[in-house]
């Protein structure tokens, strides 16, 4: 009889130890997932912050508008749940915003004219919600993508430098105000 009690006690201790080990590993896994999730959010925020600092250096936006644009990323999880699907949406929107800001900044450097980009950026900032609660699912799925696309400015057509108008007179189509190729005229 003593052997049965001893064996049962040993089995219970083994089961308790196994349960505690499994539970500890589960908690560590959950903490690791949370840490990875938070690192991805922080990475997204820092990439946007770096791009905004470039815009600040280029004098496209002012320092007082930086927090309003950064709020797009920092307020994403105010109303929405912390899920991987939502994190992927945030990263996608942030990448789209950074890419368009980068394209427009390059256009600004090439054309030496930042006014159109500054105007579209001011419009973007003005259309952002003033309260954190307004950064909801509807804003991120419908409003923000269209606002990001409105940041794009029109392409400036650069004049062609290699046409020598002294050699020959090129005919001009008066209706369209364009040059007609000599071989076509």
ZADO-1210 file (C-alpha; in nm, 4 decimals, padded with zeros to 6 digits):
<atoms>
<atom x="00.0000" y="00.0000" z="00.0000" code="UNK" pos="1"/>
<atom x="00.2835" y="00.2419" z="00.0774" code="UNK" pos="2"/>
<atom x="00.4288" y="00.1791" z="-00.2665" code="UNK" pos="3"/>
<atom x="00.1020" y="00.2788" z="-00.4352" code="UNK" pos="4"/>
<atom x="00.0787" y="00.6044" z="-00.2369" code="UNK" pos="5"/>
<atom x="00.4447" y="00.6809" z="-00.3070" code="UNK" pos="6"/>
<atom x="00.4007" y="00.6053" z="-00.6797" code="UNK" pos="7"/>
<atom x="00.0834" y="00.8203" z="-00.6988" code="UNK" pos="8"/>
<atom x="00.2610" y="01.1047" z="-00.5215" code="UNK" pos="9"/>
<atom x="00.5588" y="01.0762" z="-00.7564" code="UNK" pos="10"/>
<atom x="00.3235" y="01.0768" z="-01.0571" code="UNK" pos="11"/>
<atom x="00.1412" y="01.3880" z="-00.9300" code="UNK" pos="12"/>
<atom x="00.4705" y="01.5719" z="-00.8747" code="UNK" pos="13"/>
<atom x="00.5832" y="01.4772" z="-01.2273" code="UNK" pos="14"/>
<atom x="00.2538" y="01.5950" z="-01.3772" code="UNK" pos="15"/>
<atom x="00.2707" y="01.9218" z="-01.1825" code="UNK" pos="16"/>
<atom x="00.6298" y="01.9804" z="-01.2965" code="UNK" pos="17"/>
<atom x="00.5368" y="01.9062" z="-01.6591" code="UNK" pos="18"/>
<atom x="00.2385" y="02.1399" z="-01.6420" code="UNK" pos="19"/>
<atom x="00.4491" y="02.4192" z="-01.4936" code="UNK" pos="20"/>
<atom x="00.7164" y="02.3720" z="-01.7618" code="UNK" pos="21"/>
<atom x="00.4593" y="02.3772" z="-02.0440" code="UNK" pos="22"/>
<atom x="00.2862" y="02.6830" z="-01.8959" code="UNK" pos="23"/>
<atom x="00.6196" y="02.8641" z="-01.8605" code="UNK" pos="24"/>
<atom x="00.7070" y="02.7926" z="-02.2245" code="UNK" pos="25"/>
<atom x="00.3630" y="02.9132" z="-02.3360" code="UNK" pos="26"/>
<atom x="00.4075" y="03.2423" z="-02.1479" code="UNK" pos="27"/>
<atom x="00.7540" y="03.2880" z="-02.2974" code="UNK" pos="28"/>
<atom x="00.6127" y="03.2307" z="-02.6459" code="UNK" pos="29"/>
<atom x="00.3368" y="03.4854" z="-02.5893" code="UNK" pos="30"/>
<atom x="00.5890" y="03.7398" z="-02.4588" code="UNK" pos="31"/>
<atom x="00.8166" y="03.6780" z="-02.7589" code="UNK" pos="32"/>
<atom x="00.5248" y="03.7349" z="-02.9972" code="UNK" pos="33"/>
<atom x="00.4328" y="04.0579" z="-02.8185" code="UNK" pos="34"/>
<atom x="00.7925" y="04.1742" z="-02.8304" code="UNK" pos="35"/>
<atom x="00.8206" y="04.0985" z="-03.2030" code="UNK" pos="36"/>
<atom x="00.4892" y="04.2749" z="-03.2662" code="UNK" pos="37"/>
<atom x="00.6041" y="04.5848" z="-03.0746" code="UNK" pos="38"/>
<atom x="00.9389" y="04.5836" z="-03.2565" code="UNK" pos="39"/>
<atom x="00.7618" y="04.5806" z="-03.5932" code="UNK" pos="40"/>
<atom x="00.5415" y="04.8727" z="-03.4863" code="UNK" pos="41"/>
<atom x="00.8462" y="05.0631" z="-03.3584" code="UNK" pos="42"/>
<atom x="01.0319" y="04.9910" z="-03.6833" code="UNK" pos="43"/>
<atom x="00.7404" y="05.1257" z="-03.8858" code="UNK" pos="44"/>
<atom x="00.7251" y="05.4372" z="-03.6693" code="UNK" pos="45"/>
<atom x="01.0982" y="05.4995" z="-03.6952" code="UNK" pos="46"/>
<atom x="01.1032" y="05.4611" z="-04.0754" code="UNK" pos="47"/>
<atom x="00.8267" y="05.7211" z="-04.1053" code="UNK" pos="48"/>
<atom x="01.0041" y="05.9490" z="-03.8583" code="UNK" pos="49"/>
<atom x="01.3269" y="05.9304" z="-04.0619" code="UNK" pos="50"/>
<atom x="01.1415" y="06.0208" z="-04.3818" code="UNK" pos="51"/>
<atom x="00.9614" y="06.3082" z="-04.2079" code="UNK" pos="52"/>
<atom x="01.2947" y="06.4420" z="-04.0827" code="UNK" pos="53"/>
<atom x="01.4186" y="06.4414" z="-04.4441" code="UNK" pos="54"/>
<atom x="01.1115" y="06.6440" z="-04.5421" code="UNK" pos="55"/>
<atom x="01.1791" y="06.8790" z="-04.2536" code="UNK" pos="56"/>
<atom x="01.5393" y="06.9261" z="-04.3705" code="UNK" pos="57"/>
<atom x="01.4140" y="06.9960" z="-04.7234" code="UNK" pos="58"/>
<atom x="01.1739" y="07.2544" z="-04.5759" code="UNK" pos="59"/>
<atom x="00.8692" y="07.0854" z="-04.7256" code="UNK" pos="60"/>
<atom x="00.6963" y="07.0569" z="-04.3875" code="UNK" pos="61"/>
<atom x="00.7376" y="07.2469" z="-04.0647" code="UNK" pos="62"/>
<atom x="00.8306" y="07.0980" z="-03.7293" code="UNK" pos="63"/>
<atom x="00.4874" y="07.1694" z="-03.5835" code="UNK" pos="64"/>
<atom x="00.3275" y="06.9308" z="-03.8375" code="UNK" pos="65"/>
<atom x="00.5519" y="06.6323" z="-03.7622" code="UNK" pos="66"/>
<atom x="00.3364" y="06.5005" z="-03.4738" code="UNK" pos="67"/>
<atom x="00.0200" y="06.5131" z="-03.6873" code="UNK" pos="68"/>
<atom x="00.1745" y="06.2900" z="-03.9539" code="UNK" pos="69"/>
<atom x="00.3375" y="06.0604" z="-03.6972" code="UNK" pos="70"/>
<atom x="-00.0059" y="06.0195" z="-03.5393" code="UNK" pos="71"/>
<atom x="-00.1072" y="05.8171" z="-03.8458" code="UNK" pos="72"/>
<atom x="00.1169" y="05.5351" z="-03.7220" code="UNK" pos="73"/>
<atom x="00.0985" y="05.5913" z="-03.3477" code="UNK" pos="74"/>
<atom x="-00.2841" y="05.6003" z="-03.3387" code="UNK" pos="75"/>
<atom x="-00.3368" y="05.2927" z="-03.5560" code="UNK" pos="76"/>
<atom x="-00.4035" y="05.0621" z="-03.2616" code="UNK" pos="77"/>
<atom x="-00.6093" y="05.3094" z="-03.0579" code="UNK" pos="78"/>
<atom x="-00.9391" y="05.1656" z="-03.1812" code="UNK" pos="79"/>
<atom x="-00.8252" y="04.8554" z="-03.3704" code="UNK" pos="80"/>
<atom x="-00.7197" y="04.5239" z="-03.2151" code="UNK" pos="81"/>
<atom x="-00.3536" y="04.4207" z="-03.2002" code="UNK" pos="82"/>
<atom x="-00.3537" y="04.1501" z="-03.4671" code="UNK" pos="83"/>
<atom x="-00.0974" y="04.0458" z="-03.7249" code="UNK" pos="84"/>
<atom x="-00.3460" y="04.1264" z="-04.0017" code="UNK" pos="85"/>
<atom x="-00.3816" y="04.4842" z="-03.8763" code="UNK" pos="86"/>
<atom x="-00.0051" y="04.5160" z="-03.8381" code="UNK" pos="87"/>
<atom x="00.0408" y="04.4112" z="-04.2007" code="UNK" pos="88"/>
<atom x="-00.2151" y="04.6777" z="-04.3023" code="UNK" pos="89"/>
<atom x="-00.0260" y="04.9396" z="-04.1010" code="UNK" pos="90"/>
<atom x="00.3066" y="04.8415" z="-04.2557" code="UNK" pos="91"/>
<atom x="00.1535" y="04.8482" z="-04.6042" code="UNK" pos="92"/>
<atom x="00.0005" y="05.1944" z="-04.5558" code="UNK" pos="93"/>
<atom x="00.3194" y="05.3271" z="-04.4025" code="UNK" pos="94"/>
<atom x="00.5289" y="05.1862" z="-04.6885" code="UNK" pos="95"/>
<atom x="00.2946" y="05.3458" z="-04.9401" code="UNK" pos="96"/>
<atom x="00.3169" y="05.6803" z="-04.7591" code="UNK" pos="97"/>
<atom x="00.6968" y="05.6641" z="-04.7341" code="UNK" pos="98"/>
<atom x="00.7339" y="05.5656" z="-05.1010" code="UNK" pos="99"/>
<atom x="00.5147" y="05.8523" z="-05.2222" code="UNK" pos="100"/>
<atom x="00.6906" y="06.0995" z="-04.9924" code="UNK" pos="101"/>
<atom x="01.0232" y="05.9756" z="-05.1258" code="UNK" pos="102"/>
<atom x="00.9112" y="06.0040" z="-05.4911" code="UNK" pos="103"/>
<atom x="00.7826" y="06.3541" z="-05.4361" code="UNK" pos="104"/>
<atom x="01.0962" y="06.4584" z="-05.2525" code="UNK" pos="105"/>
<atom x="01.3059" y="06.3350" z="-05.5456" code="UNK" pos="106"/>
<atom x="01.0839" y="06.5334" z="-05.7855" code="UNK" pos="107"/>
<atom x="01.1361" y="06.8369" z="-05.5635" code="UNK" pos="108"/>
<atom x="01.5139" y="06.7985" z="-05.5762" code="UNK" pos="109"/>
<atom x="01.5096" y="06.7556" z="-05.9554" code="UNK" pos="110"/>
<atom x="01.2849" y="07.0510" z="-06.0273" code="UNK" pos="111"/>
<atom x="01.4097" y="07.2806" z="-05.7474" code="UNK" pos="112"/>
<atom x="01.0469" y="07.3652" z="-05.6793" code="UNK" pos="113"/>
<atom x="00.8954" y="07.2366" z="-05.3597" code="UNK" pos="114"/>
<atom x="00.5822" y="07.4518" z="-05.3535" code="UNK" pos="115"/>
<atom x="00.3463" y="07.1993" z="-05.5153" code="UNK" pos="116"/>
<atom x="00.4672" y="06.9231" z="-05.2850" code="UNK" pos="117"/>
<atom x="00.4454" y="07.1516" z="-04.9824" code="UNK" pos="118"/>
<atom x="00.0873" y="07.2413" z="-05.0786" code="UNK" pos="119"/>
<atom x="-00.0177" y="06.8769" z="-05.1184" code="UNK" pos="120"/>
<atom x="00.1504" y="06.7944" z="-04.7875" code="UNK" pos="121"/>
<atom x="-00.0366" y="07.0787" z="-04.6150" code="UNK" pos="122"/>
<atom x="-00.3635" y="06.9449" z="-04.7582" code="UNK" pos="123"/>
<atom x="-00.2740" y="06.5949" z="-04.6337" code="UNK" pos="124"/>
<atom x="-00.2023" y="06.7281" z="-04.2837" code="UNK" pos="125"/>
<atom x="-00.5219" y="06.9350" z="-04.2765" code="UNK" pos="126"/>
<atom x="-00.7317" y="06.6287" z="-04.3629" code="UNK" pos="127"/>
<atom x="-00.5896" y="06.4127" z="-04.0818" code="UNK" pos="128"/>
<atom x="-00.8197" y="06.3630" z="-03.7820" code="UNK" pos="129"/>
<atom x="-00.7596" y="06.5844" z="-03.4824" code="UNK" pos="130"/>
<atom x="-00.8601" y="06.3218" z="-03.2237" code="UNK" pos="131"/>
<atom x="-00.7075" y="05.9790" z="-03.1714" code="UNK" pos="132"/>
<atom x="-01.0469" y="05.8091" z="-03.1585" code="UNK" pos="133"/>
<atom x="-01.1132" y="05.9166" z="-03.5186" code="UNK" pos="134"/>
<atom x="-00.8220" y="05.7036" z="-03.6389" code="UNK" pos="135"/>
<atom x="-01.0544" y="05.4083" z="-03.6846" code="UNK" pos="136"/>
<atom x="-01.0891" y="05.1213" z="-03.9304" code="UNK" pos="137"/>
<atom x="-01.2838" y="05.3356" z="-04.1777" code="UNK" pos="138"/>
<atom x="-01.0118" y="05.6005" z="-04.1768" code="UNK" pos="139"/>
<atom x="-00.7329" y="05.3504" z="-04.2442" code="UNK" pos="140"/>
<atom x="-00.9219" y="05.1522" z="-04.5083" code="UNK" pos="141"/>
<atom x="-01.0929" y="05.4275" z="-04.7036" code="UNK" pos="142"/>
<atom x="-00.9771" y="05.7794" z="-04.6172" code="UNK" pos="143"/>
<atom x="-00.6024" y="05.7402" z="-04.5658" code="UNK" pos="144"/>
<atom x="-00.5253" y="05.5575" z="-04.8942" code="UNK" pos="145"/>
<atom x="-00.6931" y="05.8344" z="-05.0941" code="UNK" pos="146"/>
<atom x="-00.5162" y="06.1017" z="-04.8895" code="UNK" pos="147"/>
<atom x="-00.1827" y="05.9329" z="-04.9545" code="UNK" pos="148"/>
<atom x="-00.2513" y="05.9256" z="-05.3288" code="UNK" pos="149"/>
<atom x="-00.3394" y="06.2957" z="-05.3221" code="UNK" pos="150"/>
<atom x="00.0165" y="06.3650" z="-05.2046" code="UNK" pos="151"/>
<atom x="00.1355" y="06.2938" z="-05.5578" code="UNK" pos="152"/>
<atom x="00.1998" y="06.6051" z="-05.7596" code="UNK" pos="153"/>
<atom x="00.1769" y="06.6252" z="-06.1349" code="UNK" pos="154"/>
<atom x="00.4850" y="06.5504" z="-06.3381" code="UNK" pos="155"/>
<atom x="00.6608" y="06.8630" z="-06.4597" code="UNK" pos="156"/>
<atom x="00.7471" y="06.8415" z="-06.8273" code="UNK" pos="157"/>
<atom x="01.1070" y="06.9458" z="-06.8729" code="UNK" pos="158"/>
<atom x="01.1934" y="07.1439" z="-07.1895" code="UNK" pos="159"/>
<atom x="01.4054" y="06.9617" z="-07.4430" code="UNK" pos="160"/>
<atom x="01.7492" y="07.1230" z="-07.4663" code="UNK" pos="161"/>
<atom x="01.8821" y="06.9556" z="-07.7787" code="UNK" pos="162"/>
<atom x="01.6502" y="07.1184" z="-08.0350" code="UNK" pos="163"/>
<atom x="01.8286" y="07.3849" z="-08.2348" code="UNK" pos="164"/>
<atom x="01.5643" y="07.6200" z="-08.3691" code="UNK" pos="165"/>
<atom x="01.8188" y="07.8242" z="-08.5707" code="UNK" pos="166"/>
<atom x="01.8886" y="07.5462" z="-08.8233" code="UNK" pos="167"/>
<atom x="01.5381" y="07.5060" z="-08.9495" code="UNK" pos="168"/>
<atom x="01.1963" y="07.6307" z="-08.8662" code="UNK" pos="169"/>
<atom x="00.9838" y="07.3579" z="-08.7190" code="UNK" pos="170"/>
<atom x="00.6138" y="07.3770" z="-08.7936" code="UNK" pos="171"/>
<atom x="00.3882" y="07.4195" z="-08.4936" code="UNK" pos="172"/>
<atom x="00.0419" y="07.2730" z="-08.4713" code="UNK" pos="173"/>
<atom x="-00.1560" y="07.5806" z="-08.3637" code="UNK" pos="174"/>
<atom x="-00.4447" y="07.3842" z="-08.2123" code="UNK" pos="175"/>
<atom x="-00.2268" y="07.1737" z="-07.9837" code="UNK" pos="176"/>
<atom x="00.0679" y="07.4143" z="-07.9502" code="UNK" pos="177"/>
<atom x="00.3173" y="07.1320" z="-08.0079" code="UNK" pos="178"/>
<atom x="00.6108" y="07.0865" z="-08.2413" code="UNK" pos="179"/>
<atom x="00.5631" y="06.8669" z="-08.5460" code="UNK" pos="180"/>
<atom x="00.8563" y="06.6466" z="-08.6432" code="UNK" pos="181"/>
<atom x="01.0199" y="06.7583" z="-08.9704" code="UNK" pos="182"/>
<atom x="00.9932" y="06.4087" z="-09.1156" code="UNK" pos="183"/>
<atom x="00.6187" y="06.4099" z="-09.0515" code="UNK" pos="184"/>
<atom x="00.5487" y="06.7633" z="-09.1785" code="UNK" pos="185"/>
</atoms>
